C-alpha cells in the first residue's frame, strides 16, 4: 500500500476546511452571540436566596442568649448571697392541717453558768443551731408549745392568749440540758438533767395582738433559773408569731418599740392619777381633821 505524500495531505486538509467554511454559513447574530460569550465584560448576576428573617434574626438569638444568661447568673448569685447574709434561722411548727402554726425567726444565743470541780464559776456560750429539730403541740385553741431540740439541749416556748383572746404572749421559756454535755468541762455535778425556766416576773412576755407577729431588732435578754443554776437567753433580730391560721408567712408586724411606747403611755396616766388621788385624800383628811378639832373647840367654849 502506497503512503500518501505531504502534498496529498495538504490538499486534503485544504479541501476539508474549504468545504466546511462554504458549506455551513454562519449568521451574523450567531457570530455576535459567540463574541459576547467569549469577550463580554459583564459579570454573571449573583443569585441570593433571601430566607425570611435570616439576615436579622440569625445573630440575635446568640447575642440575646448570652446577655440573658449573664444577667440571670449574676442576679441569682447576688440573691443567694443576700439570703445567706441577712436572713436569720427560721423555725416552723405545722398544725394538723399542714399549715404553719408557729413561726420563729431569731438568732439565739444561750449563756449557761456552771461550777467546776475545783469550785470555779464558768460561763459557756451555746448557739441555737438553724437545723434544730422542731416539735410541739398546736391542738389547743388558747395554749400552744414549740420545742427546739439539738444535742443535749431542749429550748421550750409556751404561748397563751389573754382571757379575752385579744392578745397572745409568751407564757414561759424553759431550757433543759444534760450536765455531761461537752460544753461543760470539769463540771462539779455531771450526768444530771437540769431544767431552767423564766420566773413569775417573766410570765407574760411579748404581748401582741392576735393575728400579728412580734418583731424586735434589738437584743432581748431572758434570764432562766431553777434557784441554783442560772442561764440567759439572748434573742437577736427576732420575729415571732403563734396561733397562725391563714398562711405560712408572718403577718403584719407589731414592733417592740410600739410595745415600749404603749407601756410608757399607760404608765404616765397611772402615775398622774395616783398622785392626784393622794393629793385629794390628803386634802379630805386634813379638812376632816380641821373640822373635827374646830367643832370640838366650839362646843367646849359654849359649855363654859
C-alpha positions as CSV (number, residue, x, y, z in Angstrom):
1,X,0.0,0.0,0.0
2,X,1.3,3.4,-1.1
3,X,1.8,6.0,1.7
4,X,0.3,9.5,1.0
5,X,2.8,12.2,0.3
6,X,2.9,15.5,2.1
7,X,1.5,17.3,-0.9
8,X,-1.5,15.0,-0.9
9,X,-2.2,15.6,2.8
10,X,-2.0,19.3,2.4
11,X,-4.6,19.2,-0.4
12,X,-6.9,17.0,1.7
13,X,-6.8,19.4,4.7
14,X,-7.4,22.4,2.5
15,X,-10.4,20.7,0.9
16,X,-11.9,19.9,4.4
17,X,-11.6,23.5,5.6
18,X,-13.0,24.9,2.4
19,X,-16.0,22.7,2.4
20,X,-16.7,23.5,6.0
21,X,-16.4,27.2,5.5
22,X,-18.5,27.4,2.4
23,X,-21.0,24.6,3.2
24,X,-22.3,25.8,6.6
25,X,-22.8,29.5,6.6
26,X,-22.7,31.3,10.0
27,X,-25.2,34.1,10.6
28,X,-24.2,37.5,11.9
29,X,-26.4,37.0,15.0
30,X,-24.8,33.7,15.8
31,X,-21.4,35.3,15.4
32,X,-22.4,38.2,17.7
33,X,-23.5,35.7,20.4
34,X,-20.3,33.8,20.2
35,X,-18.3,37.1,20.6
36,X,-20.4,38.1,23.5
37,X,-19.7,34.8,25.3
38,X,-16.0,34.9,24.6
39,X,-15.3,38.6,25.1
40,X,-18.0,40.1,27.4
41,X,-17.0,42.2,30.4
42,X,-20.4,41.8,32.3
43,X,-20.4,39.6,35.4
44,X,-22.9,36.9,35.7
45,X,-25.6,38.1,38.2
46,X,-25.2,36.6,41.6
47,X,-28.4,34.8,42.7
48,X,-29.0,35.2,46.5
49,X,-31.9,33.4,48.1
50,X,-33.1,35.6,51.0
51,X,-34.9,33.4,53.5
52,X,-37.5,35.3,55.7
53,X,-35.7,37.0,58.6
54,X,-32.5,35.1,58.0
55,X,-30.3,38.2,58.0
56,X,-31.8,39.9,61.0
57,X,-32.7,37.0,63.3
58,X,-29.9,34.6,63.0
59,X,-27.3,36.5,65.0
60,X,-29.8,37.8,67.6
61,X,-30.6,34.6,69.5
62,X,-26.9,34.1,70.1
63,X,-26.4,37.7,71.4
64,X,-29.6,37.7,73.5
65,X,-28.9,34.3,74.9
66,X,-25.5,35.4,76.1
67,X,-26.8,38.6,77.6
68,X,-29.7,36.8,79.3
69,X,-27.5,34.1,80.6
70,X,-25.0,36.6,82.0
71,X,-27.8,38.7,83.6
72,X,-29.6,35.7,85.1
73,X,-26.5,34.1,86.6
74,X,-25.4,37.5,88.1
75,X,-28.9,38.0,89.6
76,X,-29.1,34.5,91.1
77,X,-25.7,34.9,92.6
78,X,-26.5,38.2,94.3
79,X,-29.8,36.9,95.6
80,X,-28.3,33.8,97.1
81,X,-25.6,35.9,98.7
82,X,-28.1,38.3,100.3
83,X,-30.3,35.4,101.6
84,X,-27.3,33.9,103.4
85,X,-26.1,37.1,104.8
86,X,-29.3,38.8,106.1
87,X,-31.9,36.2,107.0
88,X,-32.0,34.6,110.5
89,X,-32.7,30.9,111.1
90,X,-36.4,30.2,110.7
91,X,-38.2,27.6,112.9
92,X,-41.6,26.4,111.9
93,X,-44.2,24.2,113.6
94,X,-47.1,22.9,111.5
95,X,-50.5,22.1,112.8
96,X,-52.7,19.1,111.9
97,X,-53.8,20.8,108.7
98,X,-50.3,21.0,107.4
99,X,-50.1,24.8,107.6
100,X,-47.8,26.8,109.9
101,X,-49.0,27.1,113.5
102,X,-45.9,28.8,115.0
103,X,-43.2,30.8,113.2
104,X,-40.0,31.8,115.0
105,X,-37.2,33.6,113.2
106,X,-34.3,34.5,115.5
107,X,-30.6,34.5,116.1
108,X,-30.5,32.9,119.6
109,X,-27.5,32.6,122.0
110,X,-27.7,30.9,125.4
111,X,-25.2,31.6,128.1
112,X,-25.0,29.0,130.9
113,X,-23.3,29.4,134.2
114,X,-21.8,26.3,136.0
115,X,-19.3,25.4,138.7
116,X,-16.3,23.2,138.1
117,X,-14.9,20.5,140.4
118,X,-12.3,23.0,141.6
119,X,-15.0,25.4,142.8
120,X,-14.6,27.9,140.0
121,X,-17.6,29.6,138.2
122,X,-17.5,29.2,134.5
123,X,-19.6,30.6,131.7
124,X,-20.2,28.9,128.3
125,X,-22.0,30.2,125.2
126,X,-24.2,27.9,123.2
127,X,-25.7,28.9,119.9
128,X,-29.1,27.5,118.9
129,X,-28.4,25.8,115.5
130,X,-30.5,26.6,112.5
131,X,-31.2,22.9,112.0
132,X,-32.6,22.3,115.4
133,X,-35.5,19.7,115.4
134,X,-38.8,21.4,115.9
135,X,-41.6,19.7,117.8
136,X,-44.6,20.9,119.7
137,X,-48.4,20.9,120.1
138,X,-50.9,23.2,118.4
139,X,-54.1,21.3,119.3
140,X,-55.3,23.7,121.9
141,X,-57.0,26.9,120.8
142,X,-55.6,29.1,123.7
143,X,-52.3,27.5,124.5
144,X,-49.6,26.1,122.2
145,X,-46.0,25.0,122.6
146,X,-42.9,24.6,120.5
147,X,-39.6,22.9,121.3
148,X,-36.2,23.3,119.6
149,X,-34.0,20.2,120.2
150,X,-30.3,19.7,119.4
151,X,-27.7,17.5,121.0
152,X,-28.3,17.6,124.8
153,X,-30.4,20.7,124.8
154,X,-34.2,21.5,124.5
155,X,-35.5,25.0,124.4
156,X,-39.2,25.1,125.1
157,X,-41.6,28.0,124.2
158,X,-45.0,28.1,125.8
159,X,-47.6,30.5,124.3
160,X,-51.0,31.6,125.6
161,X,-53.8,34.0,124.9
162,X,-55.3,36.7,127.2
163,X,-58.7,35.8,128.7
164,X,-60.5,37.9,126.1
165,X,-58.5,36.3,123.3
166,X,-57.3,39.7,122.0
167,X,-53.6,39.2,122.6
168,X,-51.1,36.4,122.7
169,X,-47.9,36.3,124.8
170,X,-45.0,34.0,125.7
171,X,-46.0,32.4,129.0
172,X,-42.7,30.6,129.6
173,X,-39.3,29.8,128.1
174,X,-37.6,26.7,129.5
175,X,-34.2,25.2,128.9
176,X,-33.4,21.6,129.6
177,X,-29.9,20.1,129.2
178,X,-27.6,17.3,130.4
179,X,-24.7,18.5,132.6
180,X,-22.4,15.9,130.9
181,X,-22.5,17.7,127.6
182,X,-19.1,18.5,126.1
183,X,-19.7,22.2,126.7
184,X,-19.4,21.8,130.5
185,X,-15.8,20.9,131.1
186,X,-14.9,19.6,134.5
187,X,-18.4,20.4,135.8
188,X,-18.9,19.5,139.5
189,X,-22.2,17.6,139.0
190,X,-22.1,15.6,135.8
191,X,-24.9,13.2,134.5
192,X,-27.7,15.4,135.7
193,X,-30.7,16.7,133.8
194,X,-31.1,20.4,134.6
195,X,-34.2,22.4,133.8
196,X,-34.2,26.2,133.9
197,X,-37.2,28.5,133.2
198,X,-38.4,32.0,133.4
199,X,-39.8,33.1,136.8
200,X,-43.0,34.9,137.7
201,X,-41.6,38.2,136.6
202,X,-41.4,37.0,133.0
203,X,-44.7,35.1,132.6
204,X,-46.3,37.5,130.1
205,X,-43.6,38.3,127.6
206,X,-44.0,40.0,124.2
207,X,-47.8,40.7,124.4
208,X,-49.0,41.1,120.8
209,X,-52.5,41.4,119.2
210,X,-53.7,38.1,117.8
211,X,-53.2,37.9,114.1
212,X,-50.0,39.9,114.2
213,X,-46.3,39.0,114.5
214,X,-44.0,40.3,117.2
215,X,-40.8,41.9,115.7
216,X,-37.8,43.3,117.5
217,X,-34.4,44.1,116.1
218,X,-32.9,44.9,119.5
219,X,-31.3,42.3,121.6
220,X,-33.6,40.9,124.3
221,X,-32.2,39.1,127.4
222,X,-34.3,36.4,129.1
223,X,-33.0,35.1,132.5
224,X,-33.5,31.5,133.3
225,X,-33.0,29.7,136.7
226,X,-34.1,26.9,138.9
227,X,-33.0,28.7,142.1
228,X,-29.5,27.2,142.0
229,X,-28.3,27.2,138.3
230,X,-28.6,30.2,136.0
231,X,-28.6,30.9,132.3
232,X,-29.6,33.7,130.0
233,X,-31.2,33.5,126.5
234,X,-30.2,36.3,124.1
235,X,-32.7,36.9,121.3
236,X,-31.5,39.0,118.3
237,X,-33.4,40.1,115.3
238,X,-36.4,38.2,116.4
239,X,-39.8,37.8,114.7
240,X,-42.4,35.6,116.3
241,X,-46.0,34.5,115.7
242,X,-48.0,31.7,117.3
243,X,-51.7,30.9,116.7
244,X,-51.4,31.2,112.9
245,X,-54.3,30.1,110.8
246,X,-54.2,31.9,107.4
247,X,-50.9,31.1,105.6
248,X,-47.3,30.2,106.1
249,X,-45.9,33.7,106.2
250,X,-45.5,36.2,109.0
251,X,-48.5,38.6,109.4
252,X,-48.2,42.4,109.9
253,X,-45.5,43.3,112.4
254,X,-46.1,44.6,115.9
255,X,-42.8,46.2,116.8
256,X,-41.3,46.1,120.3
257,X,-40.8,49.8,120.1
258,X,-44.5,50.2,119.8
259,X,-44.9,48.0,122.8
260,X,-42.5,50.1,124.9
261,X,-44.2,53.3,123.8
262,X,-47.6,51.8,124.8
263,X,-46.3,50.9,128.2
264,X,-44.9,54.4,128.7
265,X,-48.2,56.0,127.6
266,X,-50.0,53.8,130.1
267,X,-47.5,54.5,132.9
268,X,-47.8,58.3,132.7
269,X,-51.6,58.4,133.3
270,X,-51.3,55.9,136.1
271,X,-48.6,58.0,137.8
272,X,-50.6,61.2,137.4
273,X,-53.8,59.6,138.6
274,X,-52.1,58.1,141.6
275,X,-50.5,61.5,142.6
276,X,-53.9,63.3,142.1
277,X,-55.7,60.7,144.2
278,X,-53.1,61.0,147.0
279,X,-53.5,64.8,147.0
280,X,-57.2,64.6,147.2
281,X,-57.0,62.1,150.0
282,X,-54.7,64.3,152.0
283,X,-56.9,67.3,151.4
284,X,-60.0,65.5,152.6
285,X,-58.2,64.1,155.6
286,X,-56.8,67.5,156.5
287,X,-60.2,69.1,156.2
288,X,-61.9,66.4,158.2
289,X,-59.3,66.8,161.0
290,X,-59.7,70.6,160.9
291,X,-63.5,70.3,161.2
292,X,-63.2,67.8,164.0
293,X,-61.0,69.9,166.2
294,X,-62.8,73.1,165.3
295,X,-66.2,71.7,166.2
296,X,-64.9,70.2,169.4
297,X,-63.3,73.6,170.5
298,X,-66.6,75.4,169.8
299,X,-68.6,73.0,171.9
300,X,-66.1,73.2,174.8
301,X,-66.3,77.1,174.7
302,X,-70.1,77.0,174.7
303,X,-70.3,74.8,177.7
304,X,-68.2,77.3,179.7
